[in-house]
């Protein structure tokens, strides 16, 4: 799966958000693209990373 630089940045922000860190804003277009790929979802708490998103990030080898 290929992510754009913006989608990759959004996914990393969502991972940091999940761990309780303060994160930069997340581009809605990038977040929606991640949702379409099953890597994020929109909840009442905002955008969150899914287990598939966390796995994709881990598989990419990026911190």
C-alpha positions as CSV (number, residue, x, y, z in Angstrom):
1,X,0.0,0.0,0.0
2,X,1.4,3.4,-1.0
3,X,0.7,6.5,1.1
4,X,1.3,10.0,0.1
5,X,3.6,12.1,2.3
6,X,0.5,13.8,3.8
7,X,-1.2,10.6,4.5
8,X,1.9,9.2,6.1
9,X,2.2,12.3,8.3
10,X,-1.5,12.1,9.3
11,X,-1.1,8.4,10.2
12,X,2.0,9.2,12.3
13,X,0.1,12.0,14.0
14,X,-2.8,9.6,14.8
15,X,-0.5,7.1,16.3
16,X,1.1,9.8,18.5
17,X,-2.4,11.0,19.4
18,X,-3.4,7.5,20.5
19,X,-0.4,7.4,22.8
20,X,-1.6,10.6,24.5
21,X,0.8,13.1,22.8
22,X,-0.3,16.5,21.5
23,X,-0.3,16.4,17.7
24,X,-0.4,18.9,14.9
25,X,-3.6,19.3,12.9
26,X,-4.6,16.5,10.6
27,X,-5.6,17.3,7.0
28,X,-9.2,16.1,6.5
29,X,-8.5,14.9,3.0
30,X,-5.6,12.8,4.2
31,X,-7.6,11.4,7.1
32,X,-10.5,10.5,4.8
33,X,-8.1,8.7,2.4
34,X,-6.8,6.8,5.4
35,X,-10.4,5.9,6.4
36,X,-11.1,4.7,2.9
37,X,-8.1,2.4,3.2
38,X,-9.2,1.2,6.7
39,X,-6.2,2.8,8.4
40,X,-8.2,5.4,10.4
41,X,-11.7,6.0,11.4
42,X,-13.8,9.0,12.5
43,X,-15.3,8.7,16.0
44,X,-17.0,11.1,18.3
45,X,-13.6,11.8,19.7
46,X,-12.2,12.7,16.3
47,X,-10.0,10.8,13.9
48,X,-8.3,7.7,15.4
49,X,-5.9,5.2,14.0
50,X,-7.2,1.6,13.5
51,X,-5.3,-1.6,14.3
52,X,-4.7,-1.9,10.5
53,X,-3.2,1.6,10.5
54,X,-0.9,0.9,13.4
55,X,0.2,-2.3,11.6
56,X,0.8,-0.4,8.4
57,X,2.9,2.2,10.2
58,X,4.9,-0.5,12.0
59,X,5.5,-2.4,8.7
60,X,6.8,0.8,7.1
61,X,9.6,0.9,9.6
62,X,9.0,4.6,10.4
63,X,9.0,5.8,14.0
